[in-house]
Amino acid sequence: MNSFSWDGETKRQWNENAENWHSNSKEMWMHGSRKDIMPFFNKYIPPGLIADLGCGDGYGSLLLSQNGYEVIGMDISDKMIAIAKNLENERLTFMQGNLLNTPFEDSQFNGVMAINSLEWTEKPLIALNEINRIIVKGGYGCFGILGPTAMPRVNSFPRLEGKNAICNTIMPWEFEKLALKHGWEKIAESKVYKKGVSTQHTDGLSNELKQALSFMTLFILKKVN
C-alpha cells in the first residue's frame, strides 16, 4: 500500500531543511536570487494587508513589513514558522498552513506574495484558485516561478524513475497560461538569471526565450474575477 502524502512529505523535507534555508535566507533576499523581488513588489502593489504564502523563515515577510505592508506569513513547515515567529512585529505575524486550503477568509487580503510556492503543491490550480479566493477583486499577486535553469528543480527528477516527488515542473509560460485562464491578468514580468547570464545574452530575445534562460520568472498579476 502506497502511503505517500505529498503534503506530509513536503512538510517533512522543509522541516529538515529549515535551518539550512535560514542560514542563507537573508543573503538571498538582500544580495542573491531574491534581491529584485522587493523593488518589483513595491513598484506595482499598493500598501495593504498582504499574505506571504510559502514564507519560509519569514525574511521576505519582514522586508514587506518594513516597506509599509501589513503581513501575515504562512508556511506548511512548522519549523520554518517557529523560526519566522522571532521576526514578528506590530505589522507582521506568522502561522502554519497549507496553500491548497488556507485558514483565511474570502477577500481578506489586498494582495499576496508567493515566491517558489506553487511548484511545491500537488495541484497548482487549486492553490492558484485558493489565492484568488482570499484576495479582493482588483487585488494583486506577486508570483515567483522557478525557471528551467533553477537548481531546486532537481527535486522533481525522481518522477522520471517512477518515484514520488514533491516538486512540480511547472514552467513560467505554463503558469502564465494557467493564471490568465483562471481569473487573472498580467500586469508585469521580470526575470532573474544566474550570474553567467548578462544583458548581452538576453537583449533581442523573445520573452519565451528569456523565460527559458531564467532561474526564476517574476509575475505581477491582478485578480479580475
Sequence and secondary structure as in RCSB ss.txt:
>XXXX:A:sequence
MNSFSWDGETKRQWNENAENWHSNSKEMWMHGSRKDIMPFFNKYIPPGLIADLGCGDGYGSLLLSQNGYEVIGMD
ISDKMIAIAKNLENERLTFMQGNLLNTPFEDSQFNGVMAINSLEWTEKPLIALNEINRIIVKGGYGCFGILGPTA
MPRVNSFPRLEGKNAICNTIMPWEFEKLALKHGWEKIAESKVYKKGVSTQHTDGLSNELKQALSFMTLFILKKVN
>XXXX:A:secstr
     HHHHHHHHHHHHHHHHHHHHHHHHHTSTTTTHHHHHHHH  SSEEEEET TTSHHHHHHHHTT EEEEEE
S HHHHHHHGGG BTTEEEEE BTTB S  TT EEEEEEES GGGSS HHHHHHHHHHHEEEEEEEEEEEE TT 
GGGGGGGGGGGT         HHHHHHHHHHTTEEEEEEEEE  TT  HHHHTT  HHHHHHH SEEEEEEEE  
